[in-house]
Amino acid sequence: MIVERITFENPDMAYRSRHAARHAVRYAAVRSIVDGKRILDIGCGEGYGAQLLRDWGAREVMGVDL
């Protein structure tokens, strides 16, 4: 099974460091271009990546998910 989002709330889904690293790399790839920008994070899941973008200098981050 491929996990699209990392969640710590669902006991049926095991945490896997490889999946966590894959998600972190996706956000890190845009780290250098978010400073001062308004960001729309579509499919943000739990929102930890949106928080990273904010911490890295984005002026505003809006995360949306189902």
Secondary structure in CASP SS format (residue, H / E / C, confidence):
PFRMAT SS
TARGET T0000
AUTHOR 0000-0000-0000
METHOD secondary structure of the structure
MODEL  1
M C 1.00
I C 1.00
V C 1.00
E C 1.00
R C 1.00
I C 1.00
T C 1.00
F C 1.00
E C 1.00
N C 1.00
P C 1.00
D C 1.00
M C 1.00
A C 1.00
Y C 1.00
R C 1.00
S H 1.00
R H 1.00
H H 1.00
A H 1.00
A H 1.00
R H 1.00
H H 1.00
A H 1.00
V H 1.00
R H 1.00
Y H 1.00
A H 1.00
A C 1.00
V C 1.00
R H 1.00
S H 1.00
I H 1.00
V C 1.00
D C 1.00
G C 1.00
K C 1.00
R E 1.00
I E 1.00
L E 1.00
D E 1.00
I E 1.00
G C 1.00
C C 1.00
G C 1.00
E C 1.00
G C 1.00
Y H 1.00
G H 1.00
A H 1.00
Q H 1.00
L H 1.00
L H 1.00
R H 1.00
D H 1.00
W C 1.00
G C 1.00
A C 1.00
R C 1.00
E E 1.00
V E 1.00
M E 1.00
G E 1.00
V E 1.00
D C 1.00
L C 1.00
END
